[in-house]
Amino acid sequence: MTTTRTNVAVIGTGTMGSAIMWRLSERGVPAVGLEQFTPGHDRGSGHGESRIFRTAYHEDPAYVPMLRAALRGWRELGEQTGEPVLTMTGGLSIGPSTGVIVGGSLEAAKVHALTQEILDPAEFSARFPTQRLREGDTAIWEKDAGVIRPELAITGAVRRACELGASVRPESRVLGIEDGPGDTVLVRLDEEVIRADRVVVAAGAWIPGLLPEAQLPLTVERKILAWFPAEDPTQFGPDRFPIFLRDSPEGTWYGFPTMDGKTVKIALHLGGRETDPDELDRVVHDEDTAPLRDLVRHYLPGLSSRPVRAAVCMYTNTPDGHFVIGNPPAYRNVTVVSACSGHGFKFAPVIGEIAADLSCGSTPEFSLELFDVNRFAD
Ligand SMILES: Cc1cc2nc3c(=O)[nH]c(=O)nc-3n(C[C@H](O)[C@H](O)[C@H](O)COP(=O)(O)OP(=O)(O)OC[C@H]3O[C@@H](n4cnc5c(N)ncnc54)[C@H](O)[C@@H]3O)c2cc1C
């Protein structure tokens, strides 16, 4: 067993880990990233070609200042990597005016004076003929929304971090974390121990297994994404068909403009089997896509209801839907970042900054009260 010494080890170079490495390296702290697969892989929570960015945040208006910082961060990452990581499209929130999505989005926009338009049904149908409204639905359009390309974002952030001195160890599964001599932390791999001053755990769905003593009540949920062919793809381009979230009797669901010039991806936000990340059923069955096919038939004229592709992904959920960011008391010099519950991707650049602050002993710019690691302890 060999022992290696490092300053900061980041466990997981997926969505959050890649951004944390990038933000650490920008401030002259080149971390070692440990990844069980390869950065940009499709076995965690950060794949599937598209992620929604939006600002009028129905989940809680408290997220809005972080979203403004995240938007600046995505633009910086795009400039630094030369990759089109973010495409602004504007966004639609559609549903009953008293529902979580529309009501929450209106509230966030009011609190933070965001640009938003409430569209009457005639105006909506004229502007968005490939979305069908339900009787009684309210539709809101917001300006600061768009599409992030997850694989480009993750591989771009890792590449940028490495240009600034960080390093990544692919195919390196961390088996355990424990206190080391002095104030250090020991990170155990198969045939090696890494002795680090600080560790950031950004292991997504695998966090509960890595930090059992933190006793975080996280559950992992299997999610399905499916791509439906457009009859006329020009009607579904980023200039005509913005990202959307809909609150329908069938559930909360969302979709994207075409990113490949042929198909439109949609998915259900709520619902899915609880799973173990190492035993996830990665095969998409007919019954998995049935609810999505129905949604296309009812609400998206101009798409074929036979998907040509589908994929499986995982949400890591907290009981209240907010993230977990902080230093769990049961572990010394360890920061944990579980920013999922199905909505964390858009925050990666700002969460990267926050985790870099926490691991460098600085105070983050944003309050972490909503994300307190101890809030579930009873
Ligand atoms: C279907 C789907 C749609 C989504 N849509 C949106 C959206 O539109 N907008 C949005 O903002 N968010 C969205 N999300 C949520 C967002 O994608 C997640 O919040 C985010 O990807 C979580 O990032 P993460 O870093 O925690 O996990 P991941 O990106 O999965 O990264 C964890 C990494 O840790 C590695 N790892 C785990 N254990 C170990 C170990 N022991 N040793 C070494 N490496 C390890 C994994 O291999 C992985 O690379 C969606 C999620 C899903 C699944």
The ligand as a Tripos MOL2 file, in Angstrom:
@<TRIPOS>MOLECULE
LIG
   53    58     1     0     0
SMALL
NO_CHARGES

@<TRIPOS>ATOM
      1 C1        -32.4140   13.2940  -15.3410 C.3       1 LIG1
      2 C2        -31.8470   14.4920  -14.6320 C.ar      1 LIG1
      3 C3        -32.1960   15.7580  -15.0600 C.ar      1 LIG1
      4 C4        -31.7300   16.8770  -14.3950 C.ar      1 LIG1
      5 N1        -32.0500   18.1140  -14.8710 N.ar      1 LIG1
      6 C5        -31.5270   19.2060  -14.2820 C.ar      1 LIG1
      7 C6        -31.7250   20.4810  -14.8590 C.ar      1 LIG1
      8 O1        -32.3720   20.6040  -15.9070 O.2       1 LIG1
      9 N2        -31.1650   21.5600  -14.2580 N.ar      1 LIG1
     10 C7        -30.4300   21.4380  -13.1180 C.ar      1 LIG1
     11 O2        -29.9560   22.4650  -12.6080 O.2       1 LIG1
     12 N3        -30.1980   20.2270  -12.5600 N.ar      1 LIG1
     13 C8        -30.7120   19.1180  -13.1090 C.ar      1 LIG1
     14 N4        -30.4700   17.8800  -12.6050 N.ar      1 LIG1
     15 C9        -29.7000   17.7660  -11.3660 C.3       1 LIG1
     16 C10       -28.2090   17.8250  -11.6390 C.3       1 LIG1
     17 O3        -27.8680   17.1300  -12.7930 O.3       1 LIG1
     18 C11       -27.5060   17.3170  -10.3980 C.3       1 LIG1
     19 O4        -27.8470   18.2260   -9.3450 O.3       1 LIG1
     20 C12       -26.0090   17.2610  -10.5230 C.3       1 LIG1
     21 O5        -25.6110   16.5900  -11.6800 O.3       1 LIG1
     22 C13       -25.4380   16.5590   -9.2900 C.3       1 LIG1
     23 O6        -24.0490   16.6570   -9.3660 O.3       1 LIG1
     24 P1        -23.0780   15.8070   -8.4440 P.3       1 LIG1
     25 O7        -21.7280   16.3330   -8.6590 O.co2     1 LIG1
     26 O8        -23.6280   15.7650   -7.0590 O.co2     1 LIG1
     27 O9        -23.2020   14.3050   -9.0040 O.3       1 LIG1
     28 P2        -22.4770   13.6770  -10.2880 P.3       1 LIG1
     29 O10       -22.4420   14.6370  -11.3980 O.co2     1 LIG1
     30 O11       -23.0980   12.3430  -10.5120 O.co2     1 LIG1
     31 O12       -20.9930   13.4750   -9.7910 O.3       1 LIG1
     32 C14       -20.6240   12.5620   -8.7840 C.3       1 LIG1
     33 C15       -19.3050   11.9660   -9.2280 C.3       1 LIG1
     34 O13       -18.6880   11.2750   -8.1520 O.3       1 LIG1
     35 C16       -18.1020   10.1020   -8.6650 C.3       1 LIG1
     36 N5        -17.9370    9.1740   -7.5350 N.ar      1 LIG1
     37 C17       -18.9140    8.7020   -6.7550 C.ar      1 LIG1
     38 N6        -18.4020    7.8970   -5.8120 N.ar      1 LIG1
     39 C18       -17.0850    7.8600   -5.9930 C.ar      1 LIG1
     40 C19       -16.0250    7.1780   -5.3390 C.ar      1 LIG1
     41 N7        -16.2600    6.3940   -4.2730 N.pl3     1 LIG1
     42 N8        -14.7690    7.3490   -5.7860 N.ar      1 LIG1
     43 C20       -14.5190    8.1580   -6.8630 C.ar      1 LIG1
     44 N9        -15.5060    8.8050   -7.5390 N.ar      1 LIG1
     45 C21       -16.7590    8.6610   -7.1070 C.ar      1 LIG1
     46 C22       -19.1100    9.6400   -9.6910 C.3       1 LIG1
     47 O14       -18.5790    8.6910  -10.5670 O.3       1 LIG1
     48 C23       -19.4690   10.9520  -10.3490 C.3       1 LIG1
     49 O15       -18.6030   11.2580  -11.4080 O.3       1 LIG1
     50 C24       -30.9090   16.7270  -13.2550 C.ar      1 LIG1
     51 C25       -30.5360   15.4560  -12.8340 C.ar      1 LIG1
     52 C26       -30.9880   14.3390  -13.5120 C.ar      1 LIG1
     53 C27       -30.5780   12.9770  -13.0700 C.3       1 LIG1
@<TRIPOS>BOND
     1     1     2 1
     2     2     3 ar
     3     2    52 ar
     4     3     4 ar
     5     4     5 ar
     6     4    50 ar
     7     5     6 ar
     8     6     7 ar
     9     6    13 1
    10     7     8 2
    11     7     9 ar
    12     9    10 ar
    13    10    11 2
    14    10    12 ar
    15    12    13 ar
    16    13    14 ar
    17    14    15 1
    18    14    50 ar
    19    15    16 1
    20    16    17 1
    21    16    18 1
    22    18    19 1
    23    18    20 1
    24    20    21 1
    25    20    22 1
    26    22    23 1
    27    23    24 1
    28    24    25 2
    29    24    26 1
    30    24    27 1
    31    27    28 1
    32    28    29 2
    33    28    30 1
    34    28    31 1
    35    31    32 1
    36    32    33 1
    37    33    34 1
    38    33    48 1
    39    34    35 1
    40    35    36 1
    41    35    46 1
    42    36    37 ar
    43    36    45 ar
    44    37    38 ar
    45    38    39 ar
    46    39    40 ar
    47    39    45 ar
    48    40    41 1
    49    40    42 ar
    50    42    43 ar
    51    43    44 ar
    52    44    45 ar
    53    46    47 1
    54    46    48 1
    55    48    49 1
    56    50    51 ar
    57    51    52 ar
    58    52    53 1
@<TRIPOS>SUBSTRUCTURE
     1 LIG1         1 GROUP 0 **** ****
